[in-house]
């Protein structure tokens, strides 16, 4: 039975991968709807033939890697359970731990290391892909350093969560999901407060914007929006990537508006002001706090469903997965697998909300700057630098896109521009 379950799981993953290969490379039509041909949203008006070809190639491969990577994690954790590796990790932890309290941290390390090693090839392929298409210019040692930082941050985070979670499972088998969620609320807020000042600087250097003339313009824009900003931060990304980005991070007094230096190097002041107005809109409309509230609401539902599904799976297939009790740390791969599945299943909804907020931010920015030419050209440059598909396939948009597609964004701005001229 165990062998059959493993074979069926691998076969299902292969069929899933073949479906998305067929969908992305043979079924999905990248052609622009005829009503947008010749408009400023038409990539042929701002990309040359080679850039068009590269954007289609790069996007297809990158999207395929996305759809392969998440279910690969599910397969990994499922096979760790079926093959008895989870039980072996627990035995190793018990044999090497001098104190009982160290069993869970040691078990978690072996599981994390196993997951990291097995998923490393996909991560490396993604890195090489971005290098091949000149999106990334990061050296392998620098990339590897970031990978190791990711590993230890993830391990450290779960080292805080997992022992508490399994303690709650043992103390309250029927309510652990609720108590775990209640504890996650302050923990989430604390981590978001730390993100810009502790975690992000581990990867890159952040400093106040060096272009003081531009900073003065941005701060004047912030003052117009009643934002009590004293600094705009830039981050050194030019040694790692040719892509551009800007974002808002953190909460409370640690909230920051951040610009990549690649954005500063490639865009004009007017284009940057539009992007900054867009980021300020997230602050003005409190999108970060709405996002936190939405995340906490979904996590409550997710933890409850995880509680129900874990109990059901252990009753149904406990022998095959070598799990006799949900409260045993050996069930952690099952917990990770279900959480990952639920996150993937909920991503269309969370992405939809995010796209709505981004659309609101675009509207706010264009009304504040009143410069549609700069806004349109900034999106065109973003598409060029990142080799982004202007009109992505439906499944890609639903599962991947937290922002509206460039087709949607540029066409809305062009409509605003036309309306502005006729008024």
N, C-alpha and C positions, 0 to 999 in steps of 0.2 A: 504493500500500500504506500509506504514512504517513497519507494522508487518511482511509482506511478505518479504520485503527487509532484515530485520533483521534475519528472519528464514533462508532465502536462504544464507545469509552471514555465519551464524553459520554452516549450513549444508555443504557449500563449504569448510569451514575450516576443518571440521571433515573428509570429504572425502579426502582432501589433506593430513591430518595427517595419515589416514589409508593407503594411497598410499605409503607414505614414510616409514611407519612401515613395510609394505609388501616388499618394495624395499630393505630396509636395513637388515631385519631379515630373509627374505625368498628367495629373488631373487638374490641379489648381492652375487657373489661367491668370498669368500676371498682367495681361493686357489691360490697359486703362479703359474704363467705360467711355464710349465715343463722345459723350457730352463734355468730358474733361480734356479731350485732345486739343492741344494748342493753347490751353490755359496755363497759368503760372504754376498749377499743380501737376502739369504734365512733365515727368522727369526728362523727357527729350528736349525740353526748352532750357534746362539748366545743367544737364549732365551730357557729356559727350558719349559717343558710341561705346568706347571701352569702359567708361564708368557705369553705363547702363548694364553692360554684360556682367561686369564684376559684381555689381550690387545684386543682380539676380542669382548668380552663382553662390556668392557668399551667404545671402539670406537663406537660400534653400538648404545649404549644408548646416548652417547655424541653427535653423529651425528644426532640422532633423535631429541634431544633437540634443536640443532641448527636449523633444518628445521622447527620445531614447533614455535620457539620463534619469529622470524621476522614476519611471517604472523599473529601471535597472536597480534602484535602491530597494524597491519592494521585493524584487526577485532575490537580491542579495540577502536581505534580512530573513526572507522565507527559507532560503537554502541554509542559512546559518542555523535556523531552528531544526530543519529536517535532518541535516547531517550530524547533529549533535554538537556542533561547534560551540553553541551557547553553553551547553552543559560542560564542555571541556574548559571554556573560559572561566566558568564558575569553580571548577575543580582546581584549576591553576591558581586562582585567586585564594582559595581556601588553603592550599598547600604553601603558598608563599607569604601569606599575611600573618604577621606575628600577633596582630590584634584583630578581633572580629570586625571592628569598625572599618578596617582597611579592605575588607573583601569587596564591597561595592565599588570603591575607587579603582581597585586593580582590575576587577571584571570590566568596568566601563572603559578603562584604558585599552584592554585587549580588543574589545568590541569596536571601539573607535578606530584603533590602528588597523584592524581587519577591513573596516568599511573604507578607510582612507586609501589603503593599498589597492583594494579591488576597484575602486572608482577612479583611481589616479589616471589610468589610461584615457578615460573620457575627458578628464580635466586637461590632460596634456594635449590631446587632439584639439580641444577648443583653443588652447593657447597657441598651438602651431597654426591653426586656421587663421586666427587673427594676425599672426605674424606674416603668414603667406600673403594675405590680402592687405598688408601694411596698415592695419588698424592699430595693432600693437607694435611697439618698437622696444618693448621691455626685454632685457636680457634674461636668459634662463636663470642665473643665480638670483636676480631680483624677483623674478616670478616665483621661484622656489621659496624664497624668504617669505613672500606673501602667503603662499600655500601653508607653510609651517605656522605662521601667525594665525591663519584661519583655524588650523587643526587645534592649536593650544587654546585659542579663545573658545572654540566650540566645546572642547573637552572641559575647560574650566567652568563654562556656563552649565553644562549638563552635570558636572560634579557637584554643583550647588543644588540643582533641581532633582536629580534622580534619587539621592538618599532620602530627601524630604518626601518625595512622592511615594516611595516604597514604605517609608515609615507610616505615612497616612493610610496606605493600603492595608497594612497590618493592624493599625489601630481602628480603622473604620472601613471595612470592606465594601460597604454600601454607599458611603458618602465621601470617599476619598477624592472623587472628581470635583466635588463642590468645594471642599476645604483647600484642595490644590489650586483651584481657580481663585479663591479668595486671597491666597498667598501670592498668586501670580500678578495681582493688580499692583501692589507696591513695588514688586520686583521689576515689572515691565517699565513702570514710570522711572524707577531708579536707573535702569539700564539706558533708557532714552536720555536721561539727564547726563549720564556719563559718556554717551556715544561721542559727542563732538570734542570732548576735552581729554578723554583717556584712550578710547579705542581707535578712533580715526587717525590720530597722530602716530599710532604704531606703524601705519602703512606709508604715510606721506607727511610732509611738512606743511603746516598751515601758518599763514601770517597775514596781517592786514594788507589790503590792496596797496601795491606800491605806486600805482598811477594815481597820484593825489588829485589831479584834475578830474579824472573819471570818478574817483571816489566822491568828490564834491557833488558831481552831477547825480550820482546814485543816492547820496544822502539827502539831497534836495527832493528827489523823487520819494524817498522814504518819509520825509517830513510832510510832503503833500498827502501821503497816505496815512498820516498820523501813526507812523511806526517809530518807536524810540530807539533807532539804530545809531550806534556810534562807529561801527566798523563794518566793512564788507571784507570777507576773507577770500584769499586766493590760495590754491593748493598746487604744488608743483607736480604736474602730470605729464609735461612735455617729454620727459625722459622715458615714459612708459607707453604713451599712446598718441595717435593722431586724432582721435575722436574728441568731441567737445561735450561739456556738461556744465550744469549749474543746478543747485538744489538748496533746499532748506532742511536743516537737521537740528535735533535737540529740542528741548522744551524749557519753558521758564527763562531764567536768566542765562541759560546756556544755549539758547536758540541762536543759530547762525545761518546767514545767507552766504553760500560758498560758490566761488567761480573757479573752474579749472583754468590754469594758465594757458592751455591750448585755446580756450574760448577767447581769452584776452588777445592772443596772438593772431587769431584768424578773423575776428569780427570787428566791425567798426563800432565807434562809441554809440551810435544810434541803435545798432542791432543789439548791443549789450544792454542798453537801457531798456529795450523792450523785454529782453530775457529777465532782467532784474525786476521789472514791473510784474512780470508773470510770477516770479518767485515771491514777491511781496504780497501778491494776491492770496497765496496759500496762508500767509501769516494773518492778513486782514480777515479772511473768511474762516480762519481757525480750522483749516483742513487737517493740520497735524493732530489736533485734539479730537476732531471727528474720526480721524483714522484710528487713533488709539481706542476710542469708544467702540468703533466697529470691530476692531481686532479683539477686544476683550469680550464683546458679545459673541463673536464667532468662536472664540476659544472656550467659552462656557459650554456652548453647544457641542463643540468638538470633543471636549473632555468627557462630557456625558455619553456621547456616542462611542468614544473609545472605551469607556467603562463597560458599556453594554456589549460591544463587539468583542472585547478581550474575553469576557466571561463566556460568551457564546462560543468563540473559537476554541477555548481551552476545554469546554465541555464536549465539543464536537470532534476536535482533532488533537486534544492534549497529548495522547500517547504518541502520535506520529511526530509531534513537535517537541517531545521530551519535556513537556511542561505539565506538572501535576497541580500547580497552584499559581494563580495569577500573581499572588503576593511575593513569589520567588523572583529574584532579580533576573533569573534565566528568561523570564518573559519579556525583558526589555526590548529585544528585536521585534517582537510582536507589537509592542507599544509604538516603537518608531515607525514600523510599517503602516499601522493604521493611521497614525498622525499624518504621515506623508500622503497617504491616499486621500484623507479628508481635506488636507490643504490643497491638493491638486483638484479635487472635486469642487472646492469652494472658490477656486481662482477665477472662474468666469464671472462670478458675482462681485468679488472684490475688485477685479480689473474693471468691471463696468462702472462701479462707484468711483474708482480712481480716474477713469477716462472722463467722467462727468465733471469731477473737480478740476481736472486739467483744462477742460473746455471752458469752465467758468474762469479759470486763471487767464486763459488766452483772451477772453472777452474783457476782463478787467484791465489787462495790460494794454490792449489796443485802444481802449477808451481813455486810459491814463496818458499814454504816449502820443496817441493820434498820429501815428506814423506807420501806415500799412505797408509802405514800400520796405522799410527797415525790417518789419515783422516777417514779411514774406521771404525776403532775401536771407534772413537769419535761419528760417526753417529749411530753405534750400541748401544753405551751407552745412547745416546739421545733417541733412540727408546725405550730402556728398562726403563729408568727413567720416561718417559711420557706415557708408555703403548701405543705407537703410532702404528697404522696399517702400515705395510711396503708397502702393496699394497691396497690402499683404493678404494672403489667403484667409478665409473666414475663420478656420480653426486656429490659425496663428494669432489672429487679432483677438479672438475670444480667450485663449489660454495664455498668451504671452504679453499682450499690449496693455500696459498700465497707462499709456498716453494714447490719445487719438492718433490715427494714422496721419502721415504727412499729407495725404490726399484730403482728408477731412479738415485738417488744420489750415492748410494753404487755401483751399477752396472757400472756407468760411471767411478768411481774411480778404480774399479777392472780392467776395460779395460785399464785405464792409467797405472796401475801397471803391467799388462801383457805386454803392449807395452814397458814399461821401461825396463823390463827384457830381451826382445828380441832385443832391440836396442844395 
